[in-house]
Amino acid sequence: MVVNIPFLMRIVDNTLYTLGFFTKIVRSTGYFIVRGQVAFKILIMQILFTFVEALGITSLLAVGIGVAVMGMGMPFLAGFSQERLIYSLLITCITRELGPLLAAFIIAARSATAIATEMAGMVISHEVEAYISVGVDPIEHLAVPRFLGVTISMLLLNCYFSLFGLGGSFLVTQLFNPVPVSVYFNNLLQILTVPDLFISLLKSISFGMIISTVAIIEGFAVERASTEIPVAGLRAVSSAFTGCIVMDILLSALYYSL
């Protein structure tokens, strides 16, 4: 088997650069919290765009997933007289696995493109150089509020997805085996464990950090041509998808190995 050494070296180099850039953003987050009053508006606007404006498509997708899991799982489990296992299936699919990943895909498709193209446009128009020339750190002023905004929005959107997905499955339950709403959600709460909540929240925070970091890096990576701006957006989305999938595999493997 022939090993492509230059390709592997490029992957290692890009990974190390991403980790170093992520460390720089995390370090600058403290300064932003202390003295980021001017850029605080950017943080609010990022949460508005990433979380609030994505609620519509998230609601539709969450209800669809809940309906699909309940619609396919309930008849199948009823054949084995194991209808109660549907609650474990819902928690596994919606809260622990699909919820964080699908919410990440929504944010990556919308916000990774927007952030990368916006940052690339600022680089091409020399706005970043203007910030540096007047003594303003572009990482603290431009990158950190978007990093925090996407990460916070990812956490909130994941919780919203889970609630809507479980609520949508409840509506389907009334078609197959009507149960009181209190009984349905009590059964879910009995199945839901602290490790389930922890891994779901950990995934959402990790995905938010990956999406925002990758989008900012791709935006800052452009050089001079305006034709690089849409390319930066495309690279940001594909890299964010890849990073989220790899992180999801690692965290799921860690969860099931413990």
N, C-alpha and C positions, 0 to 999 in steps of 0.2 A: 504494500500500500504506500502510495506516494503522499507525503505530507507537505502541504503548501506552507512553508515556513513564513514567507512574507505576509500571507493572509493571517496566520495566527499571530504574528507580531503586531499587525495592525489592530487586531481585536484586543490584544493585551494593552496596547498603547491607548486605544480609545477608552477602554474600561478604566485604566488608571487615571486618565485625564478627567473622565466623568466623576470618579470618586473624589479627585482633588477639587474639582469645581463644586461638587456637593458639599464638601467640607468647608469651602470658602463661604458658601451661602449660609450654612448652619452657623458659622462663626459670626457672620454679619447680621444674623437674625437678632442677636442680643442688642446690637447697636440700633437696629431699626425699632425695636420695642422701646428703647430709652429715648431716642431722638427722632423718631420717624413720623412726626406729626404731619409733615408736608406730604409724604408718600402714603399716609394712612388712607387717603381718598382712593388711591390706586388699589389698595387691599379691599376696600368696600366694593368698588366697581368690579373687581375680579370675582368676588363672591357672588355678586348680583348676576354677572354673566354666566359663570360656571355652574352655580347651584340653582338659583331662582329661575333663570330662563331655561334650564334643562328639566324642570319639573314635569312639563307636559309629556315629552317623549319618554321620560323615565316612568311616569305613571302608566302609560300605555304598555310599555314593555314589561313592567313588573306585574301588572294584572294579567297580561298574556302568559307569562311564565307560570304564574300561580294557577291559572286556569288549565294550562297544559299539564302541569304536574298532577293536579287533582283529577283532571279528566281522564288521563291515561293510568294513573296509579290506583285510583279507587276501584274501578272495575276489575283490574288485575288482582289486587289484594283481596277483593271480595270473593274471588274464586277459591282462595285458600282460607277464607274466614279470618283474615288478618287485617281487617280494616283499620285497626288502631295503629298499625305501622305507618299509615299515611302521614301521621304527625312527625315521625322521625324523618320520613322522606322529604317533607316540606322544609324542615329545619336544615337538613343536609343540602338540599338543592338551592333554596332561596337565601337562607341566612349565611350559610357557611361557604358555599362554593360559587353559585352563579351570581348571587347578588353583588358581591364586591367586584367580580370580574366584568360583568356587564355594565355596571356603573362606571368602571374604569374605561371601558370601551367608549361609552357615551362621552365622557369628559375628554378622552384622548382625541376623538373625532372632531369635537367642537373646539376645545380650549387649546390643545397642543398646536393645532394649525393656526389659531388666532395669535397665540403668544409668539410662535416662531416667526410668522410673517410680520408681526408688529415690531419685534426686536430686529429682524433683518432690515425692515424699512428704516428704522432709526440708525442702524449702522451705515446703510447706504447713503442716507441724507446727512451723515456726520453729526447727528444729535448726540450720540454717545461720546464723541470726541469733545463736543461742547460741554457736556457735563464734567468731563475730566479736566478741561481747561479752567473751569471755575472752582475746582476743588471738590466736586460732588462725586462720591463713589457710585458708579453705575450699578454695581452689584447690590449695594444697600438700597439705592433709590429705585431701581428698575426690577432687579431680579427677586429680591426678598419678598416684596409685597405680592408678587405673582406666585412665588413659591408657597407662601403661607395661604394665599387665597385659594389656590387649587387644592392644597392638602386639606384645608378645612372644608371646602366644598365636597371633596371626595368622601370625607367622613360623614358629612350630613346626607349626601345623596345615597350612600350605602344604607344608612338607617332608614331613609325614606323609601328606598327600593324594597327593603325587607318588610316594612309595614304594609305597603301597598300590595306586595306579592302575597303575603299571608292573608290580607283582607280580600283580595280577589279570589283566592282559593276557597275562602269561606262562602262566597256567593255560589260557587259551583257545588259546594257541599250540600247546599239546600236542595239541589236537583237530585242527588243520589241518595243521601241519607240525612234529612233535615235534623239539625241539632241546635239547641239554644246557643246564642253567641257566647254566653258565659262558659258553657261546657267546652266549646271549641277552643277558646283561647286559654282556658285552664289546662286543657290537654297539651296545648303547645308549650305552655310555661313549664309543665312537668317534664317535658322532653328537653327543653332548652337548658343548657348547662353554661356555667361560667367559661369553660374552655371554648365553647362554641362562640360566645360573644367576644371573647378575647381574640380568637383567630380571625374573626370577621373584621373587628376594628383594626387589628394589626395589618391585615391585608389592605384595607381601605387607606390607611395612613401611608403604607409603603407604596401603594400604587400612585397616590397623590404626589408623593415626593419624586417618584420616577418620572411621571408625566411632566411635571413642571420643570424638573432639572433638565431633562432631555430637550424639551421645547426651547428653553432659554439657551442652552448650548448650541442647538442648531441655528437659532436666530442670530447669535453672536458670531457664528462661524462664517458668515458670508463675507465677501471681500469688497468688490466694487460694482459689479454689474447688477442692474435691477432684475435681470432674468433669474438671478439666484434666489429671489424672494419666494416664489412658489415652490421651488425645489426644496428650500429649507422647510416649508410647511409639510411637504410630502415626507421628507426624511424624518421630521419630528413625529408624525403620526405612526409611521412604520416602526421607528425605534421605540416609541412608547408602547405600542402593541407588543412588540417582542419582549421588552423589559418587564411588562406586567405579566405576561404569560410565564416567563422564566421564574419570576418571583412567586407567582401563584403555585407553580409546581414545587418550588423549594419549601414554601410555607406549608403546603398541604402534606408534603412528604414528612416534614418535621412534626406536624400535628398527628398524623396517623402512626408515626414511629414511637411516640411517647405513650 
